[in-house]
Amino acid sequence: MAPRPCAVLGIGQTKYKRRRDELTLDGLVREAVLRALEDAGATFEDIDAIVIGKAPDALEGVMMPLLSLADALGAVGKPIHRVHTAGSVGASTAISAVNLVESGMYDTVLTVAYEKQSEGNATWALSGGKSGGQGAGGTFAPWIRNYIARSKAPEHIGWMVAVKDRLNALKNEYAHLHLPDISIEKVRESPMLWDPLHFLESCPSSDGAAAMVLGNDDVARKSGRPPAWVISHAKRTEFGQFPGRDTVRPRAGVECSEVLYRKAGITNPREQIDCAELYVPFSWYEPMWLEGHLIAPEGEGWKMTDDGDTELGGSFPVNMSGGVLSSNPIGASGMIRCLEAASQVRGTAGEYQVPGARIAIGHAYGGAAQYYAMWMVSSELNPEL
Amino acid sequence: MPVWFGAPVGRTAGLLWGRRWACGELAAVPQLHDVDYTLEYPYTRTTGPVIGPFLTGLRDGRILGQRCGDRVLCPPMEFDPDTFATLDPDLVEVGPGGEVVNWTWVAEPSAKHPFDRPFGFAFIKLDGADTALVHAVDTGGDPEAMGTAMRVRAQFRPERHGSIADVCFVPEADAAEQAIEPGEEPVAITEHLIGLRISEPLYPHRARFAQGLLDGKIIGQRSPVTGKVYVPGRGYDNMSRVLMSEADEVEVSDVGTVVAFTELNPVQYYGQTETEPYVRCSILFDGTDQPVIGIDIRDMTVDEMRVGMRMRCVWRDPEDRSVADIDNRFGNIPETVYARFEPTGEPDVLADDLKDHSW
């Protein structure tokens, strides 16, 4: 049986900030949810089920937060599911919500993801509470070094990505970092955190939440809202460590994109996809994912960055919203990628709209670059490729 | 196995220690030490427009409820629990007297409980409120004094910080009059030391790995299916999904090749003791198929490191070696067993030959 068509009908985001010091966790999540409901022209009564995601509970020290947030999400008497796949969770959560619609189980599903990083410390949490933790940057930095060695990419590529995403963020009112005077020199001269990653090549620590209302084709027709049809999605996972693992180009990431493209009939992602929101928490992951997700040939992703192809206005814009480098409420960051891709094909991305975008992808990865979740959205249910 | 603060730790831990992990085998093994550490962090909470005034009220000796239509909610909520509509902050004083709607008895209080003697947890409907607040009732340790429909009254603690623990309840007859001096700043952010105590035996294969380090040996496990050697072994081969036991263990070389590295600039956080930059690398020991990650190098700079460089472990003197920090999770070789890693001077291994071992 073919899956029921599923569309994004409403999206909502909070303002991302170092600390949302005026909102409780309930209030933060509700800010995104109420905006998504309003955008969809829906109320809590229209929602059949809720899917919630966030990164490890140790980040805020709230165990099983789906239970304490159920009231705030209007989930009383309704099914609520929690998804947890580390940093990729925002995208995995969105895909889990899509599955509930595609299966025919529910007509309208609310999905939400969040992090209130200011309430704890991510590096502490990722270090198991011990001294000497390397955090995410310390984990990825050696693999980035290996990518640079393997691809022979010049060192300015990382700096270019850091500048490009922050310039894009200036067009996005929700973005955490607004750095109008960002420059290659500033990035290069910012403190070295995890060689070769400078401070300004790293994502911020943000509070924030993102939410979407998803509906089937009947709901989409009745809503009258511009739909972003979810035409393909995929998740793949691999162990964090095993003999033969390629941490620069993880096989799970390659296979995730192969499945994503195959399901949508995409044979040439670089040409057939209009733009992408990729999970780039550290600058060098832009070229690494362009290659690792088969948008560029192996060893040539950095050339797309170098040539300006990934800029807003380039031939394959990446992270038009400013990306994870500009806002990083960890658990929500993957959902923001999915939501921003949807916004592009709905034509609602405002100042950072890619003109005429019809097909876009949202992507996230997590853990030791071992969990992958990707979706592809289109303004049409069956777009011509 | 995490043991929550609040659980009767001694008894629970006793049960855990009576059991041995069935991860790979059940045979008796050298039992070096139990893993016993506390995972805790001073988390903060933003209190927001409704809970903030409620906590500020507690600090100032008043209990506030939130108006919701014709009702008053206490504890207050930011939204209508029936319609989920957002409520504008509209707080009204309730109590200090109230009625027990339902209750339970805590016979053995833990260190984090509000009293050091047995007490009741009760749903208390405060005068003027329409919903019940869960809170602690002190009857001087007497469960017979608790009862449904009993009258209780709030008593404020001498030291108050804008916390739910600023107040407790006693039977109305036991209540004393209190004069409370209000504080100054509104309570906007609160801090809470939240933690887990982790108490478990080392897995048998971990204990043997640790014992090996004390003896100046690196012990790995060879998969009976693929022949690949893992260091440290996990007690199973995750690729072939087979258990591995002591019979699969092999001593491997303490000479290997750097497969990845970076320089860490330590992020400062609660419990962090590192302050200066240092190199962290992964080393693929000769005869093994998976690098050991998280090896710290203090006497070389990042510029002196190379992927492919050959390195040798220089052990500490036997009496200076310690494996006290080894637990069941982090699979590194701790600095407490080696003095340093030093380059052997052999020619580098080509990076391309290390592509399959890049962590």
Interface residues (C-beta under 8 A of the other chain):
Chain A: R19 R20 D21 E22 L23 T24 L25 D26 G27 R30 L34 F44 A58 E60 G61 D71 A72 L73 G74 V76 K116 S118 E119 G120 N121 T123 W124 A125 S127 G128 G129 K130 S131 G132 G133 Q134 G135 G138 A141 P142 W143 R145 N146 A149 R150 P191 M192 L193 W194 D195 F239 G240 Q241 F242 P243 G244 R245 D246 T247 V248 A368
Chain B: L39 E40 Y41 Y43 T44 R45 T46 T47 G48 P49 I51 M77 E78 F79 P81 T83 F84 T86 A188 I189 H192 I194 K228 Y230 N238 M239 A260 F261 T262 E263 L264 N265 P266 V267 Y269 Y270 G271 Q272 T273 E274 R280 C281 S282 D289 Q290 I293 G294 D296 V302 V307 R329 F330 A351 K355 D356 H357 S358 W359
